[in-house]
Amino acid sequence: MGVLNQDPNMVQNKKKINPFSNLNDLLQTNTGYGHLYADKLANLIMMNGLKPKAVATVIRCLAQLKPSKYDKDRGATKFEILENAVSNVMPYVQVRKAKVRGTSHLVPCPMSHTQMYTKAIRWLVDGARMMKKNSKSNFDTCLASVINDAYADQGYAKAKRDELHKLAEANRSSAYYRWW
């Protein structure tokens, strides 16, 4: 009586469940990266393994997002607003240390898409946490405010991106040390 003789109805389906699929049905959206970004946002917010609490926080945050007049006219969804905010603060290059002849150089190099959106979402969460320390409002409101700022091309995350791009631009003379 091995694994091969088991009844197929008894084997559990081990598909990954998207916690935002119900919200997707409510908002009637079909964006490509919106769910991916929302899931990553929930994972970065999560503390002590409490994913349902993090998902609830993200859902409350998405409910507070404000579309621009143009997006309101074309019927943009909350996931599209999140996607545009993340794409506005996504860095395209990073700097890595390379040791050449005993000296360390900061070498600019391109990033993969996964690295880009992970870093952008991490900056959004860091900005919300800093805002939470300085204000009495709850984390949902702070995160929605930071995402709205990123959507408008301003705020903490946009400043971090510009700082990283300036550092890469300043060290572009070291680009020929890149070997990876």
C-alpha positions in Angstrom: 0.0 0.0 0.0 2.3 2.7 -1.2 1.7 6.2 -2.4 0.8 4.9 -5.9 -2.2 3.0 -4.6 -3.8 6.0 -2.8 -7.2 7.2 -3.9 -6.7 10.5 -6.0 -9.6 12.1 -4.1 -7.7 11.6 -0.8 -4.6 13.5 -2.0 -4.6 17.1 -1.0 -4.3 19.7 -3.7 -1.1 21.7 -2.8 -1.7 24.7 -5.0 -0.6 28.1 -3.7 -3.6 30.1 -2.7 -3.6 33.8 -3.6 -5.0 35.7 -0.6 -6.0 38.6 -2.9 -8.1 36.6 -5.3 -11.3 37.5 -3.5 -10.4 41.1 -3.4 -9.6 40.8 -7.2 -13.2 39.6 -7.8 -14.5 42.5 -5.8 -12.5 45.1 -7.6 -13.0 43.4 -11.0 -9.4 43.8 -12.1 -7.1 41.8 -14.4 -3.7 43.5 -13.9 -0.5 41.5 -14.3 1.7 42.6 -11.5 -0.8 44.1 -9.0 -1.4 40.8 -7.1 2.3 40.0 -7.1 3.1 43.4 -5.6 0.3 43.2 -3.0 1.5 39.7 -1.9 5.1 40.9 -1.6 3.8 43.9 0.4 2.0 41.6 2.8 5.1 39.4 3.2 7.2 42.4 4.0 4.7 43.8 6.5 4.2 40.4 8.2 5.5 40.1 11.7 5.8 36.9 13.7 4.3 34.8 10.9 0.8 36.5 11.1 0.0 36.6 7.4 -3.8 37.0 7.8 -3.2 40.1 9.8 -0.7 41.5 7.2 -3.2 40.7 4.4 -5.9 42.6 6.2 -3.6 45.5 6.7 -2.8 45.6 2.9 -6.5 45.3 2.0 -7.3 48.3 4.3 -4.4 50.2 2.8 -5.6 49.5 -0.7 -9.1 50.7 0.2 -7.6 54.1 1.2 -5.6 54.7 -2.0 -6.7 57.7 -4.0 -6.6 57.6 -7.8 -5.7 60.7 -9.9 -8.3 62.4 -11.9 -7.1 60.7 -15.1 -7.2 57.3 -13.4 -10.6 57.9 -11.9 -11.9 58.7 -15.4 -10.6 55.6 -17.0 -11.7 53.4 -14.1 -8.3 52.3 -12.7 -8.4 49.8 -9.9 -6.5 49.8 -6.6 -4.1 47.2 -7.9 -3.2 49.4 -10.9 -2.6 52.3 -8.5 -0.2 50.1 -6.4 1.5 48.9 -9.6 2.0 52.4 -10.8 3.3 53.5 -7.4 5.8 50.7 -7.3 7.0 51.3 -10.9 7.5 55.0 -10.1 10.0 54.2 -7.3 11.7 51.1 -8.9 15.4 51.4 -9.2 17.0 50.2 -12.4 20.7 50.0 -11.3 22.4 49.0 -8.1 26.0 49.4 -6.9 28.1 46.5 -5.8 31.5 46.5 -4.2 34.3 45.0 -6.3 37.8 44.6 -5.0 40.5 45.3 -7.6 44.2 45.4 -6.7 43.5 45.8 -3.0 41.0 48.8 -3.4 37.2 48.5 -3.2 35.2 50.2 -6.0 31.5 50.7 -6.1 30.4 49.3 -9.5 27.0 50.1 -11.0 25.2 47.1 -12.4 21.7 46.4 -13.7 19.1 44.7 -11.5 16.6 41.9 -12.3 12.9 42.7 -12.3 12.4 40.8 -9.0 15.2 42.8 -7.3 13.7 46.0 -8.6 10.2 45.6 -7.3 11.4 44.0 -4.0 13.6 47.0 -3.3 10.8 49.4 -4.2 8.3 47.7 -2.0 10.8 47.5 0.9 11.3 51.3 0.6 7.6 51.8 0.7 7.3 49.8 3.9 10.3 51.5 5.5 8.8 54.9 4.7 5.5 53.8 6.3 7.3 52.5 9.4 9.2 55.8 9.7 6.0 57.8 9.3 4.3 55.5 11.9 7.0 56.3 14.5 6.4 60.1 14.1 2.6 60.1 14.0 -0.3 58.7 15.9 -2.2 57.3 12.9 -2.4 53.6 12.3 -0.1 51.7 9.9 -2.7 51.3 7.2 -3.1 55.1 6.8 0.7 55.6 6.9 1.2 53.0 4.2 -1.6 54.4 2.0 0.0 57.9 2.4 3.4 56.6 1.3 2.0 54.7 -1.6 0.0 57.8 -2.7 3.2 59.8 -2.5 5.0 57.3 -4.6 2.1 57.3 -7.1 2.6 61.1 -7.4 6.4 60.7 -7.9 7.5 62.1 -4.6 8.1 61.1 -1.0 10.6 58.9 0.9 10.8 56.0 -1.6 11.3 58.3 -4.6 14.2 60.1 -2.7 15.8 56.7 -2.0 15.6 55.7 -5.6 17.1 59.1 -6.8 19.9 58.7 -4.2 20.8 55.2 -5.5 20.7 56.4 -9.1 23.0 59.4 -8.3 25.4 57.0 -6.5 25.5 54.8 -9.6 25.9 57.8 -11.9 28.8 59.1 -9.8 30.6 55.7 -9.9 30.0 54.9 -13.6 33.7 55.3 -14.2 34.2 52.0 -12.3 31.7 50.1 -14.5 34.5 48.4 -16.4 35.5 46.5 -13.2 32.3 44.6 -13.4 33.0 40.9 -14.1 29.7 39.2 -13.2 
